Amino acid sequence: MADGVTTRVVIADDEAPARRIIRSYLAGRADVEVVAEAENGLEVVEAVRTLQPDLVVLDIQMPGMTGFEVIDAIGVDAMPAVVFATAYDEFALRAFDVHAVDYLLKPFSRERFDRAFERALERKPIAPLIASLPLERVVVRDRDRLFFVPVDEIVHLSAEGNYVRVHTADKSHLIRATLADLEARLDAKRFARIHRSGIVNIEAIKEVRAHFHGDYIVTLKTGATLRLSRRYQARLLG
């Protein structure tokens, strides 16, 4: 969002009058393009993933998903800068925990909005800032709904092309992600890469035994077996 570059904005609020006010505040700026308006969390997720805006003016209480759940759902690699705009003051501390640029409490003036917007122009996207935070849950899409799988329930992860299959004790879910991205966000004390196509929850391992050609077989408490390749043995075997 440097000088001379158009800033692409998504306005996310479930109330149309609130969206109109924000759009009116942005209307006089020649270097701003409102690329989408969203009235629920799922629409925000889709807009950010497909349109790749520079900034999201984001309400917190929306149908389907809260603003915080939107940030979780979009993922670290795709999240642009965020200015929260809400009628609730009790979420302010949490907003800054996720490195929001600003927190606007409704009703806010154009002058207050302009200050937040200028601050957003100077701020990098929040993705690099939250990359160091351990992942607590992954977001799974099932048709037109999104739900969360706590990291504690993950037994192992396996790569499937441009997707990752998340295995729990009794089912699996396919998400659009890469193992490298997930590995970077998972707690290294709890999860280990065992193969170029697999990550395992260390607490889910029952035993490790030698196999052919220097490889090992990892048996999980669920009964599933995975291959531990030589490249990744040091993490588990020391």
Buried (B, 14 or more C-beta within 10 A) or exposed (E): BEEEEEBBBBBBBBEEEBBEBBBEBBEEBEEBEBBBBBBBBBBBBBBBEEEEBBBBBBBBEBEBBBBBBBBBBBBBEEBBBBBBBBEEEEBBEBBEEBBBBBBBEBEBEEEBBBBBBEEBBEBEBBBEBBEEEEBEBBBBBEEEEBEBBEBEBBBBBBBEEEBBBBBBEEEBBBBEBEBEBBBBBBEEEBBBBBBEBBBBBBEBBEEBEEBEEEBBBBBBEBEBEBBBBEEBBEBBEE
